[in-house]
């Protein structure tokens, strides 16, 4: 598979996301990735969108992992697959999937 072109590193949300005039900024390490600014969305929706944006690299990694498990004639250790599915479940629960 091709290498990812997004900003590497652990992404995180910073800001007063749930304040009426708040905004959420997303950073990868010290690198600014983007922001969600309160407009027509409510503060909780802004915060949820920012968290989903920050989890995008991890979601992509899990998608790759799950894809690799489905490729015929490829084996993985049971522990790895169980952890990948547990991580996927956790992200789905976090984002209401």
C-alpha positions in Angstrom: 0.0 0.0 0.0 1.0 3.6 -0.6 2.4 5.6 2.3 0.1 8.0 4.0 0.5 11.7 3.1 -1.2 13.1 6.2 0.8 14.8 9.1 2.3 12.1 11.2 2.1 11.9 15.0 -0.5 11.6 17.6 -3.3 14.1 16.8 -5.1 15.9 19.7 -7.8 18.5 20.2 -7.0 21.7 22.0 -9.4 24.5 22.8 -12.6 25.6 24.5 -14.7 23.3 22.2 -17.9 23.3 24.2 -18.1 27.0 25.0 -20.7 29.0 23.1 -18.1 30.9 21.0 -15.4 28.3 21.3 -13.3 26.7 18.7 -11.4 23.4 18.6 -7.9 23.2 17.1 -6.3 19.9 16.1 -2.6 19.4 16.4 -0.2 16.6 15.4 2.5 17.1 18.0 3.3 20.8 17.7 2.0 21.1 14.1 -1.3 22.8 13.6 -3.6 20.6 11.5 -6.9 22.4 11.4 -9.7 24.0 13.4 -13.5 23.8 13.8 -15.1 27.1 14.7 -18.5 27.4 16.2 -20.9 28.5 13.5 -24.3 26.9 12.9 -23.3 23.8 14.8 -23.7 23.5 18.5 -20.7 23.3 20.8 -21.1 19.6 21.4 -21.2 18.9 17.7 -18.1 21.0 17.2 -16.3 19.0 19.9 -17.4 15.6 18.5 -16.3 16.6 14.9 -12.9 17.8 16.3 -12.4 14.5 18.1 -13.3 12.5 14.9 -10.8 14.6 13.0 -8.1 14.0 15.6 -8.8 10.2 15.4 -8.5 10.1 11.6 -4.9 8.7 11.5 -5.8 6.0 14.0 -9.0 5.1 12.0 -6.9 4.8 8.8 -4.4 2.6 10.7 -7.2 0.3 11.9 -8.8 0.2 8.4 -5.4 -1.0 7.0 -5.1 -3.6 9.8 -8.6 -4.9 9.2 -8.0 -5.0 5.5 -4.8 -7.0 6.0 -6.7 -9.6 8.1 -9.1 -10.1 5.2 -6.4 -10.8 2.5 -6.4 -14.5 1.6 -3.4 -16.6 2.6 -2.2 -14.1 5.1 -2.1 -15.1 8.8 -1.8 -13.0 11.9 -1.6 -13.9 15.5 -4.9 -14.1 17.3 -3.7 -11.6 19.9 -3.1 -8.9 17.2 -6.5 -9.4 15.6 -8.3 -9.3 18.9 -6.5 -6.1 19.8 -7.4 -4.5 16.4 -11.0 -5.4 16.8 -11.1 -4.1 20.4 -9.5 -0.8 19.2 -12.1 -0.6 16.4 -14.9 -1.2 18.8 -13.6 1.5 21.1 -13.4 4.1 18.3 -16.9 3.2 17.1 -18.3 3.6 20.6 -16.4 7.0 21.0 -17.9 8.3 17.8 -21.3 6.8 17.9 -20.8 4.2 15.1 
